[in-house]
Amino acid sequence: MQHEITTRHALLNSQGHLTEPGYTKGLLMDYDRRAIKAGSLRIKEWDYYLITCRDYAVALTIADNSYMSLDSISLLDFRTGWQQTISPMGVLTLGKRNLPVSSSNGDLCVSKKNYGLEFLHRGDHRLLRFHMKNFCDGKPISGEIHLENPPQESMVICTPFAEKKTAFYYNQKINCMPASGHVEFDGSVYEFRSGEAFGVLDWGRGVWTYKNTWYWGSASGLVDGVPFGFNIGYGFGDTSAASENMLFYDGKAHKLSQVTFHIPTKADTFTTRGGCCGQSGLTVETLDQTEDYMQPWTFTSDDGRFEMDFLPIMDRAACTDAKLICSDQHQVFGLFTGRAVLDDGRVVEVKDFLGFAEKVFNKW
């Protein structure tokens, strides 16, 4: 079942529950932080931009997660496998950062002693500016990215959580945003050229449950000169009303049903010796299946409309374990090859199409 929301109304009702779970092709539901009935420390709000070209990428985040803020700058070089991410955090921001209630307007700026980020709306385009004094080995980074903002459909999901009625996930993904600009770091200029570089916006507002795992994949580019991209994912919240799987072709969105990530695994054998109090123990071998993220993946769909192979080129991995707060992230960049079927039956064939797929586990 894929329920499309077609009328504008408040995102939450008077009890703080989602009024209508489902999906839209634009930011139709009205978000109001004051309508949330969950504890104030559980609210999460973020704007995340990823800009890619064939050789490198930059990612920028401004987030207010209530009990902590997070700002992030990432630079990835696919040619050499080098990557760096710096994510300064603050405490008890509790909505004071005033993230906009809509992705379509409102500027978002952070200025600190050693870094700054600006996400600016300029009508037909967005302007992203950033700098950090000590990004890597004492060397600074700076950049400016121009993102065109043409009229186009996007993926918007309104997802509840079955275990907690006041928890929800309100998320928009805008793919295929033509990008241009540059990043300067360590004597090099990373040029993002028009027609070769594209951005995606991950705009989210919500209340999450404490422990969850999600899968997310995204890509944007040109196929025979036509803008094409996709958003795929699952695992986060109760998606019985609608999935977040969607294709984008020439500004129009095409809804998919279910897509499954097939991540290869590897077998690790551990040998331990038991026994105590001077007694000799027995050798025990345990077989543990774990993901092997840098081996080729596959993607399949329940209706045959999204069938892809995926060749990884970089794993942007990060793991934090502070017991009560834990995050294990694998954002894997690589090349998609396969086929996608639009709503009218047209088939889009891609080969070595740059994008990413990730698996993220969080306790926070």
C-alpha positions in Angstrom: 0.0 0.0 0.0 1.3 3.5 -0.9 -1.0 6.2 0.5 -0.5 9.6 -1.1 -1.5 12.7 0.9 -3.2 15.2 -1.4 -4.5 18.0 0.9 -2.7 20.5 3.0 -3.2 20.4 6.8 -1.3 20.3 10.0 1.3 17.6 10.4 0.3 16.7 14.0 -3.1 16.6 15.7 -4.0 17.9 19.1 -2.5 14.8 20.8 0.8 15.2 18.9 0.2 12.2 16.6 0.6 12.3 12.9 -2.7 13.3 11.3 -2.1 11.3 8.1 0.8 8.9 7.6 1.9 8.6 3.9 3.9 10.3 1.2 3.6 13.4 -0.9 5.6 14.8 -3.8 6.1 18.2 -2.1 6.3 19.7 1.4 2.5 19.6 1.9 2.1 19.1 5.6 2.6 22.1 8.0 5.3 21.5 10.7 4.9 23.3 14.0 7.4 22.4 16.8 4.9 23.7 19.4 2.4 21.0 18.5 4.9 18.2 19.6 3.7 16.4 22.7 6.9 14.3 23.3 9.6 15.4 25.7 11.6 18.4 24.5 14.8 16.4 24.6 13.6 14.0 21.9 13.0 16.5 19.1 15.4 16.3 16.1 15.7 18.9 13.3 18.3 18.9 10.6 19.3 20.2 7.1 21.8 18.0 5.3 23.2 18.8 1.9 25.4 16.4 -0.2 27.0 17.7 -3.4 28.7 15.2 -5.7 30.5 15.0 -9.0 32.4 12.0 -10.4 35.6 12.6 -8.6 34.7 14.1 -5.2 31.9 15.2 -2.8 31.2 17.7 0.0 28.6 17.2 2.7 27.3 19.9 5.1 24.9 19.6 8.1 23.3 21.9 10.5 21.2 20.1 13.2 19.4 20.9 16.4 18.8 17.6 18.2 17.5 19.4 21.4 20.0 17.9 23.9 22.8 18.5 21.5 23.6 20.4 18.3 25.7 19.1 15.4 27.4 21.0 12.6 29.4 19.0 10.1 31.7 19.4 7.1 32.8 16.5 5.0 35.2 16.3 2.0 35.6 13.1 0.1 38.0 12.4 -2.8 36.9 9.3 -4.7 40.1 9.4 -6.8 42.4 8.7 -3.9 40.1 7.3 -1.3 40.8 10.2 1.1 38.0 11.6 3.3 37.6 13.8 6.3 34.7 14.7 8.5 34.6 17.2 11.4 31.4 17.6 13.4 31.5 20.0 16.3 28.7 19.5 18.8 27.0 21.7 21.5 24.7 20.9 24.4 21.1 21.7 25.2 20.2 23.8 22.2 16.5 22.9 22.7 15.3 24.5 19.5 17.2 27.7 20.0 18.9 27.4 16.6 15.5 28.2 15.0 15.7 25.9 12.1 13.1 26.9 9.5 9.7 25.1 9.5 9.9 24.6 5.8 12.6 23.7 3.3 11.4 26.2 0.8 12.3 29.4 2.6 14.3 30.7 5.6 18.1 31.1 6.0 20.1 29.0 8.4 23.4 30.3 9.6 25.9 29.1 12.2 28.9 31.3 13.2 31.4 30.0 15.7 35.0 31.0 16.6 36.6 28.4 14.4 34.0 27.7 11.8 30.8 28.8 10.1 28.1 27.5 7.8 25.4 29.3 5.9 22.4 27.8 4.0 20.8 30.7 2.2 17.7 30.8 0.0 17.9 33.1 -3.0 14.7 32.4 -4.9 15.7 30.4 -7.9 18.8 29.0 -6.1 20.3 28.2 -2.8 23.8 29.3 -1.7 25.9 27.2 0.7 28.9 28.8 2.3 31.3 27.3 4.8 34.7 27.5 6.4 36.6 25.9 9.2 40.0 26.9 10.5 41.4 23.5 11.5 39.7 20.9 9.2 42.6 18.5 8.9 46.2 18.6 10.2 45.8 22.2 11.1 44.8 23.2 7.6 41.6 25.2 6.9 38.8 24.5 4.5 36.4 26.9 2.8 33.8 26.7 0.0 30.8 28.1 -1.7 28.2 26.0 -3.6 25.4 27.3 -5.8 22.4 25.0 -6.0 19.8 25.7 -8.6 16.3 25.4 -7.3 14.1 24.6 -10.3 10.4 23.6 -9.9 10.4 19.9 -9.4 8.8 17.1 -7.4 10.5 15.6 -4.4 10.1 12.7 -1.9 8.3 13.6 1.3 7.4 11.0 3.9 5.2 11.2 7.1 6.1 8.2 9.1 4.8 7.2 12.6 6.5 4.8 15.0 4.2 2.0 16.2 5.8 1.8 19.7 5.3 5.5 20.5 2.4 7.6 19.2 4.0 10.9 19.8 7.1 9.9 17.7 7.2 10.7 14.0 9.6 11.2 11.1 8.8 14.1 8.7 11.4 14.1 5.9 11.9 15.6 2.5 14.6 14.6 -0.1 15.2 16.9 -3.0 17.3 15.2 -5.6 18.8 16.4 -8.9 19.7 20.0 -7.8 22.2 21.3 -10.4 25.3 22.4 -8.6 28.3 24.6 -9.2 31.0 26.1 -7.0 34.3 25.2 -5.4 36.0 23.9 -2.2 39.5 25.0 -1.2 41.6 22.8 1.0 45.4 22.1 1.4 46.4 24.1 -1.7 43.9 22.3 -3.9 40.6 23.7 -5.5 37.8 21.1 -5.9 35.7 22.5 -8.7 32.0 21.5 -9.0 31.1 22.3 -12.6 27.6 22.9 -13.9 26.2 19.9 -15.7 28.6 17.5 -13.9 27.7 18.2 -10.2 24.4 17.7 -8.4 23.1 18.1 -4.9 20.5 16.5 -2.7 18.9 18.0 0.3 17.9 15.8 3.3 15.5 18.0 5.3 14.1 16.4 8.4 12.0 17.3 11.5 10.7 14.8 14.0 10.7 12.8 17.2 12.6 9.5 17.0 12.5 6.5 19.2 15.7 5.7 21.1 17.0 2.7 19.2 16.7 2.3 15.4 18.4 1.1 12.2 17.8 2.6 8.8 18.9 2.0 5.2 19.1 4.9 2.8 20.3 5.3 -0.8 20.4 8.2 -3.2 21.8 9.3 -6.5 21.4 12.2 -8.9 22.8 12.9 -12.3 22.0 13.0 -16.0 20.9 10.1 -18.2 21.0 10.9 -21.9 21.0 14.6 -20.9 17.9 14.3 -18.7 18.0 14.8 -14.9 17.5 11.5 -13.2 17.8 10.3 -9.6 16.3 8.2 -6.9 15.7 7.9 -3.2 15.5 4.5 -1.7 15.3 3.3 1.9 13.5 1.4 4.7 13.8 0.3 8.3 12.9 3.5 10.1 9.5 3.8 11.7 6.2 2.2 10.6 6.2 2.4 6.8 3.0 0.4 6.3 1.2 3.5 4.8 4.1 4.3 2.4 7.7 3.7 1.7 10.2 6.4 0.8 11.2 4.8 -2.5 10.9 7.2 -5.4 12.4 7.8 -8.9 12.9 11.3 -10.3 13.0 11.9 -14.0 13.0 15.4 -15.7 11.5 17.0 -12.6 8.7 14.4 -12.0 8.5 11.9 -9.2 7.6 8.2 -9.8 6.6 6.2 -6.7 8.1 2.8 -6.0 6.9 0.2 -3.6 9.5 -1.8 -1.6 13.3 -1.9 -2.4 15.6 -4.3 -0.6 19.4 -3.7 0.0 21.5 -6.9 -0.3 24.7 -6.1 1.5 27.4 -8.9 1.2 28.5 -10.6 4.4 31.8 -12.1 5.5 32.3 -14.9 8.0 34.6 -14.2 10.9 35.9 -17.2 12.9 36.9 -16.5 16.5 38.8 -19.1 18.7 38.5 -19.0 22.4 39.7 -21.3 25.2 37.4 -22.0 28.1 38.0 -23.5 31.5 38.8 -22.1 35.0 40.6 -22.8 38.3 43.5 -24.4 36.4 41.4 -26.9 34.4 42.2 -27.2 30.8 39.4 -25.8 28.6 38.1 -26.6 25.2 38.6 -24.7 22.0 35.4 -23.1 20.7 34.9 -21.7 17.2 32.1 -19.2 16.6 31.0 -18.2 13.1 29.8 -14.6 12.9 28.2 -13.1 9.8 29.1 -9.4 9.4 28.5 -6.9 6.5 31.4 -6.6 4.0 30.5 -3.1 2.8 33.3 -2.8 0.1 32.2 -5.8 -1.8 29.5 -5.5 -4.6 25.9 -5.0 -3.4 22.6 -5.7 -5.2 19.2 -4.0 -5.0 15.9 -5.6 -5.8 12.3 -4.5 -5.7 9.0 -6.3 -5.1 7.6 -5.1 -8.4 10.7 -5.3 -10.5 10.9 -1.6 -11.1 14.3 -1.1 -9.4 17.0 -3.6 -10.1 20.6 -2.5 -9.5 24.1 -3.7 -9.0 26.3 -1.4 -6.9 30.1 -1.3 -6.9 31.5 0.5 -3.8 34.4 2.9 -4.1 34.5 4.4 -0.6 33.0 3.6 2.9 32.4 6.8 4.9 32.3 4.9 8.2 32.0 6.3 11.7 31.4 4.6 15.0 30.7 6.2 18.4 29.9 4.1 21.5 29.3 6.0 24.7 26.9 3.3 26.1 23.8 5.4 26.3 24.6 7.1 23.0 25.7 4.9 20.2 26.0 5.4 16.4 27.5 3.0 13.8 27.3 4.5 10.3 28.4 3.2 6.9 27.7 5.6 4.1 29.1 3.8 1.1 29.7 5.7 -2.2 29.8 3.8 -5.4 28.5 3.2 -8.9 25.0 1.9 -9.7 24.4 -0.2 -12.9 20.9 -1.4 -13.8 17.4 -0.4 -14.7 14.5 1.6 -13.2 11.0 1.7 -14.5 8.9 4.9 -14.5 5.2 5.1 -13.7 4.3 5.0 -17.4 6.5 1.9 -18.1 9.5 3.6 -19.6 12.8 2.0 -18.6 15.8 4.1 -17.6 19.1 2.3 -18.0 22.1 3.5 -16.0 25.7 2.4 -16.0 28.3 3.4 -13.4 25.9 6.0 -12.0 27.4 7.7 -9.0 25.5 7.6 -5.7 25.6 6.1 -2.2 23.8 3.5 0.0 24.1 3.4 3.8 23.2 1.4 6.8 23.1 3.3 10.1 22.4 2.1 13.6 21.6 4.6 16.3 20.9 4.7 20.0 20.3 8.3 20.9 
